[in-house]
Amino acid sequence: MKQSVKSRLKRAAIYLLGFSITPMFSACYGVPTNYDDIYDFDPFDDISGTVMDRKTEKPIPGIKVRVASSEDISAITDANGKFHINHSFNHNVVIFAEDIDGNANGSYWRHRTDVTNENNTNLNIFLLPEEK
């Protein structure tokens, strides 16, 4: 079935209108160049805090605190339960605190914490002891 000349002209006019509006929209509203700007996110450096026993609230030494996406980005808590991960982050991250020393300081369940640019320092992570 052949299209009429009038129908083809209408279709061409619609295409041209669409192509002429796109640059006008970009000129008015701008084209995003960085998704961090869209989501209002500021990169951050370092994650630090203290890992404690949930029941006694005493610090736990020998706990591995690591970024979920990498085994290499981690720290071990000191005698005061404190840890510091020295790394730059471009987005929110998930960290795990896990008991790696067996029963040396008691046995604890692994704990997940979501870290943002607003709560990346002075985290208090409470681990629940494993019941036997």
C-alpha positions as CSV (number, residue, x, y, z in Angstrom):
1,M,0.0,0.0,0.0
2,K,1.5,3.3,-1.1
3,Q,1.6,6.2,1.3
4,S,0.4,9.6,0.1
5,V,2.7,12.5,-0.3
6,K,0.8,14.3,2.5
7,S,1.4,11.3,4.9
8,R,5.2,11.2,4.1
9,L,5.5,15.0,4.7
10,K,3.8,14.7,8.1
11,R,6.2,11.9,9.1
12,A,9.2,13.9,7.9
13,A,7.9,17.0,9.9
14,I,7.6,14.9,13.1
15,Y,11.2,13.6,12.7
16,L,12.6,17.1,12.1
17,L,10.7,18.5,15.1
18,G,12.1,15.7,17.3
19,F,15.7,16.4,16.2
20,S,15.3,20.1,16.7
21,I,13.9,19.8,20.3
22,T,16.7,17.6,21.6
23,P,19.5,20.2,21.4
24,M,17.1,22.8,22.9
25,F,16.4,20.5,25.8
26,S,20.1,19.9,26.4
27,A,20.8,23.6,26.2
28,C,18.2,24.4,28.8
29,Y,18.8,21.6,31.3
30,G,22.4,20.6,30.5
31,V,23.9,17.2,29.8
32,P,25.1,15.3,32.9
33,T,28.8,14.6,32.7
34,N,29.3,12.9,36.1
35,Y,26.8,10.5,37.7
36,D,28.1,11.4,41.2
37,D,26.7,14.9,40.6
38,I,23.3,13.5,39.8
39,Y,23.2,11.5,43.0
40,D,24.9,14.1,45.1
41,F,27.7,11.9,46.3
42,D,31.0,12.9,47.6
43,P,33.9,10.4,47.5
44,F,35.6,9.7,50.8
45,D,38.8,8.4,52.2
46,D,39.3,5.9,55.0
47,I,37.0,3.9,57.1
48,S,37.7,3.5,60.8
49,G,36.0,2.5,64.0
50,T,35.8,0.0,66.8
51,V,34.5,-3.6,66.9
52,M,32.9,-4.6,70.2
53,D,31.1,-7.6,71.7
54,R,27.3,-6.9,71.5
55,K,26.6,-8.4,75.0
56,T,29.6,-7.0,77.0
57,E,30.3,-3.9,74.9
58,K,34.0,-4.7,75.3
59,P,36.4,-4.2,72.3
60,I,37.4,-7.3,70.4
61,P,41.0,-7.7,69.1
62,G,41.8,-9.8,66.1
63,I,38.7,-9.2,64.0
64,K,39.1,-8.7,60.2
65,V,37.2,-5.8,58.8
66,R,37.2,-5.9,55.0
67,V,35.4,-4.3,52.1
68,A,33.0,-6.8,50.6
69,S,34.1,-6.3,47.0
70,S,37.8,-6.9,47.8
71,E,39.8,-9.2,50.1
72,D,42.8,-6.9,49.7
73,I,41.1,-3.8,51.3
74,S,41.0,-4.8,54.9
75,A,42.3,-4.2,58.5
76,I,42.6,-6.2,61.7
77,T,41.4,-4.8,64.9
78,D,44.1,-3.9,67.5
79,A,44.1,-4.7,71.2
80,N,41.5,-2.0,71.7
81,G,39.2,-3.3,69.0
82,K,40.1,-0.3,66.7
83,F,40.6,-0.6,63.0
84,H,41.5,1.8,60.1
85,I,41.1,1.0,56.4
86,N,43.3,3.5,54.5
87,H,41.7,3.6,51.0
88,S,39.8,6.1,48.8
89,F,36.2,5.2,47.9
90,N,34.2,6.6,45.0
91,H,30.9,5.1,46.1
92,N,29.1,3.7,49.1
93,V,30.6,0.3,50.2
94,V,29.7,-2.7,52.3
95,I,32.1,-4.0,54.9
96,F,32.2,-7.2,56.8
97,A,33.6,-7.8,60.2
98,E,34.6,-11.4,60.7
99,D,36.3,-13.4,63.4
100,I,39.5,-14.9,61.9
101,D,41.3,-16.0,65.1
102,G,39.1,-18.9,66.0
103,N,38.4,-19.1,69.7
104,A,41.3,-17.0,70.8
105,N,39.0,-14.0,71.8
106,G,35.8,-15.9,71.7
107,S,33.9,-16.8,68.6
108,Y,31.7,-14.3,66.8
109,W,29.2,-14.2,63.9
110,R,30.1,-12.2,60.8
111,H,28.5,-8.8,60.6
112,R,27.7,-6.6,57.6
113,T,27.7,-2.8,57.7
114,D,26.8,-0.3,54.9
115,V,29.3,2.6,54.8
116,T,28.5,5.9,53.2
117,N,30.4,9.2,53.0
118,E,28.4,10.3,56.0
119,N,29.3,7.5,58.4
120,N,32.8,6.4,57.3
121,T,34.6,7.3,60.5
122,N,34.1,6.3,64.1
123,L,31.9,3.3,63.2
124,N,30.8,1.2,66.1
125,I,30.4,-2.4,65.0
126,F,28.8,-4.9,67.5
127,L,29.4,-8.6,66.9
128,L,27.1,-11.2,68.4
129,P,29.0,-14.1,70.1
130,E,28.3,-17.6,68.7
131,E,26.5,-19.7,71.3
132,K,27.8,-23.2,71.9
